[in-house]
C-alpha cells in the first residue's frame, strides 16, 4: 500500500485557508485534517481538539524540546505547531492529510518532508485581504496593520511552493485544489507499490 499524501495549505492571514480546508474536508470524505497545537486563545466557535489543541506556552516549549512537532513557529506572539506522531501514523496507514499552517511552518515541513504537496493560497487583492481580516472582528487596528505588512512580504514566498491557487471564489478554488490532489496521487513516484505488484503477477 502506498503512503498517504501530505498536502500543505498556507498563505497570508485572511487568505481563506480555513474556509477552503473545511470545504475540502466536507467534499473529500477520505481526506484527514491535521489538528495543530497553539498557545493562542480560542476564537468564537473554535472547538478544542477539532480547531486546535489549545495549550499553554510552557507545555508547548516542552513539546518542542521533546521533538514532538513536524513544524512549529511563533506567529504574532503565539506558538503554532503540527504534532508529528499522528501525522506520520496517518500517512503510513495510507491516509491523505491536509495541513493548514502558516508560511514559516510550511517551509519547515518542506525541509523535513519534501515529498509533500505545497499549495499557496492567494487573496484576490490586498484590499480584499484587509476587508476579510477586519471582518473577523477579532483583531485590533495595530494587529491588522501588522498582518497587512506581513502579507505584503509573504507574497514573495509563493515561489517556494509547488502550486498557487487564487481564492477569489471559494468553489473555484476548492475545485482547483481537488484537481491538484488527484493529479499528485497519480504521479509515477507515488505508485511504486502498485507497479511492483503488477510485476509480481
Secondary structure, DSSP 8 states (H G I E B T S, - for coil): -----EEEEEESTTSSHHHHHHHHHHH-TTEEE--EEESS---TT--BTTTBEE--HHHHHHHHHTT-EEEEEEETTEEEEEEHHHHHHHHHTT-EEEEE--HHHHHHHHHH-TTSEEEEEEES-HHHHHHHHHHH--S-HHHHHHHHHHHHHHGGGGGGSSEEEEESSHHHHHHHHHHHHHHHHT-GGG-HHHHHHHHH-
